[in-house]
Amino acid sequence: MSDDDGKALTKIQTLEGMAEAAELIRADGRTIALAHGTFDLLHMGHVRHLQAAARHGDVLFVTVTCDEGVNKGPGRPVFAEQLRAEMLAALGCVECVAVNPKETAVNVIRSVKPDVYIKGSDYANPDDDITGKIRDERDAVEAYGGRIEFTDDITFSSSTLINRYLDVFDPVLREYLDRKQNDAVEEEIDRLTAEIAGYRVLIVGDSIIDEYNYVFPMGKSPKENMIATRYRDSEVFAGGVAAAANHIAEFCESVEILTAVGDDGYEDLTRNSLKPNVWLHAITRPGKPTTRKARYIDDSYMRKLFEVYHMDDTPMEGDQERRLVDEIENRAGDFDLVIVTDFGHGLITPRVIDALSRSAKFLAVNCQSNSANHGYNLITKYNRADYICIDAPEARLAVADKYADTESVVTELLPARIDCPNFVVTHGKHGCIAWKRGGKAAKVPAFTKTVVDTVGAGDAFFAVTAPMVAAGARMETAGFVGNAAGAMKVGIVGHRQSIEKVSLLKFIRTLLK
């Protein structure tokens, strides 16, 4: 290691160390300038920005967004946080570098208290920042008497350079994104997002508790033909209809849930997991459990070993079914759209389907086949819908055709069996096919190949796109937005967090650079 390398590494501090260094500098009568960013690909625009920033203070501090906080599309960040910190520390104009565990610099500003906070000219108009973070950062620095300044020198987009020259996209996806740049898709998504912001949504579906048990596989049991594991930890999430509702709540004014739960205490867990603009209306089924899917996972690589279903999927009947039907018939018409997440666990009976078909202004349906109902819970049990979103195996089961090409299934076979003008069939790593009656099918490639957990990815796709389809989105645009939401969701373990509107829009904008 050269002396210069050693000097660069000593510049890298923890946030606590940076705050302590700031106190010493202030005590010495010197001023501090602070810059913050991702700096995923250090280029001349960054260099000139930081050189200009350094002129606003006696010393320049720089913080970089941690890897987990980077939300700039698939394959990002290209360079890990430590490498990005080292690149910045190698610049002579930089005094100190730290990795920030947050997506915004507010926490850094409050602890370091720079005299000047520096951002690039693309942040000068706060209305151009869809995250709203620049306003929070300005407020934080002005709260103690500091100020914010904007550099105005040569600018490049790291995302554009990375997307174009570092092969983060395969050729099929690259060609598709190039075409979409001239398709006004970003403007359409902005319009749709604004339109659905005032929507009231009713979502009807199965309550599911997703339990993640993290274990260490120790090998085959010496006395039994089975794998022995050692328990490490567990997480419990409200999945099913609750997870879908939380996705929707990011985009729409209010969401109400109609569902059924057991008398086992999981209703409270579900309620406590919901966002403030989501309301739960739950019918209790005495003597029956809330459906709970216990997954056992080798957490070294997030590989699922097996799962255990705790459930009673016999159909609702009697007073419970009548209550649900009455709620739908009396209230569905008050909502801009009704969304159904049908997991086939007993909630959605023929009477419920009939009430939904008659009462909803706009009916969006996701009907899933899973280990508990394989071959029995088919989308064809619905005689009509306004938007249907299912995966390719579910579509093939519905039309009883294993070998027809997926496009024919979407455009010919499914429409022949269900009265629905808008279809999306998701297809994992192949992306999705979106179709509107009277038009051509649009194939949208998948936006990521990095998968942490597939649970809930289809639900996120459906939940985010259903309001947009109700607002008149082109079906290819729905597929585009849905694939982006799915790409984000497969990077999240279970339901630790829902798809956030700002993060999704930022993800999409980065894709199109």
Buried (B, 14 or more C-beta within 10 A) or exposed (E): EEEEEEEBBEBBBEBEEBBBBBEEBBEEEBBBBBBBBBBBBBBEBBBBBBBBBBEBBBBBBBBBBBBEBBBBBBBBBBBEBEBBBBBBBBBEBBBBBBBBBBBBBBBBBEBBBBBBBBBBEEBBEEEEBBBEBBEBBBEBBEEEEBEBBBBEEEBBBBBEBBBBEEEBBEEEBBEBBEEBEEBEBBEBBBBBBEBBEEBBBBBBBBBBBBBBBBBEBEEEEEEEEEBBBEEEEBBBBBBBBBBBBBBBBBBBEBBBBBBBBBEBEBBEBBBEBBBEBBEBBBBBBEEBBBBBBBBBBBBEEEEEEEBEBBBEBEBBEEEBBEBBBEBBBEBBEEBBBBBBBBBBBBBBBEBBBBBBBEBBBBBBBBBBBEEBBEEEBBBEBBEBBBBBBBBBBBBBBBBEEEEBEBBEBBBEBBBEBBEBBBBBBBBBEBBBBBBBEEBEBBBBBBBBEEBEBEBBBBBBBBBBBBBBBBBEBBBBBBBBBBBBBBBBBBBBBBBEEBBBBBBBBBBBBBBBB
